[in-house]
Structures are given as structure tokens and as C-alpha cells.
Amino acid sequence: MTGGSRSAVDEILGARLVPVLRSPSAEAAVETGRALADGGLNVVELTFSTPDVGTAIAALARSPSIVVGAGTVLAPAQARLAVAAGARFLVSPINPPWLVPLAHVLGVPAVPGAATPSEVWDAHLTGAPLVKLFPIARLGGAPYVKDLRAVMPQVRVMATGGVSVRSARELLDAGCAAVGLGSIHSDESLGPDPTRRARAAVALVGTGEPLTHEASRP
């Protein structure tokens, strides 16, 4: 179930996989977002590198089956624009002092970014329900998550940055509450189109089994 009956945080935690779309146009973002939702990935993040991202957010937000958030939020004006367009959560690669308080005023959760243990803890202390661990591929992947969670088990992290569908399972098993997937809409090894790629990703995370060619079939 999606839409207003569940909080955006609950939707993210339930989905576990959050496609991160850096699209060349608003139209492409909307098309890809809908195709991914058709394949079972109903929580999507549109980054502010997408031209006219507010239009794309608004178009996806009109669908009751899609939970859309805004990513790469680096300025208060971007946060306000995104929420006005219909974004239900905000994600940033950094942890500026205004992000979590402004998101609270706007009525949505914020996911601030962090890399080091000190940064992760500082982000947690803001009251953020999730902390974006970025860029996880450069930080060491699943072993880094395990080390971090061993000393900070109370912090829920969403790992992003260089995450493939095939590494997502390791990150989730290591203790991530969710992962952000920037490659899901372009990884043709998972299938010829976004819907089939989404189905393959859902199958991998849902079963815990290694991804096979069969998993990418409809």
C-alpha cells in the first residue's frame, strides 16, 4: 500500500530499494518513474540535477501508487519547491543546519547525508529518521556499514552512491535500512526496460537469492 495512509519513512523502509533518477528531462523522469513503479519500485527519488524537476515531481505525485521524493537538495529554496510540487521526503548529500528543521516545518522527513562516523552521528542527532550514507562505494561498501552499525546500531542508514542491484543485497544484509539505486534505470543486464529491471531488483531483495537471468524476466 502506498499513498497518504503510510508515512514516507514507512514507505522507504518497506520498499528498501529507492531508485535515484538523474534524468535528462522532466519527461524522461516521469516516464522512468512510472515504469519502475509498474515493476514494483513505488518509492522514487528525483534529483535536482533533473531539468524542471518540480514538474516531474508533480506529475509523479499525482499517482496514488507512487511515493516521490526530492534528492540532491542543497538549498532551502529547493526544499520548498519540491514539497510544494508534491515531494513526500527530502534527501541531501550533506547535512546543512537548516535541512531537518525546514523539512519539519514543511511536514516531510529529511534524510541528511554523511560519510564519517562523526558526520553520521551528528546527522542522527538532528532527529532525522534516516541518514544517507554517501558515497558508499567509495567508503568501502558492506564492510563499512557493518563496522558503523556495530557501534551505532540505533542509527538507520540509507546507503547511496555507486550502488548496483547486485551490491544492494549485501548492503541490506550488512544493516542498511534502505539503499538508493542510481543505476536501476540504465543497467541493461537486468532487462531491456525499467519495468523488467525493477522486477529483477524486487526479486533479488525479496528472496535473498543470487540474481539470475530468470529473475530479470517478466
Protein Blocks (a to p, Z undefined) as FASTA:
>chain_A
ZZjkbcfklmmmmnopacddddfbfklmmmmmmmmmmnopabccddfkbghklmmmmmmm
mpmkbccddehiabfklmmmmmmnopabdcdfbdcfklmmmmmmnopacddddfbfmlmm
mmmmnopabdcdddfklnnpjmlmmmmmmmmmmbccddeehiafklmmmmmmnopabdcd
fklmmmmklojbfklmmmmmmmmmmnopacdfklmpZZ
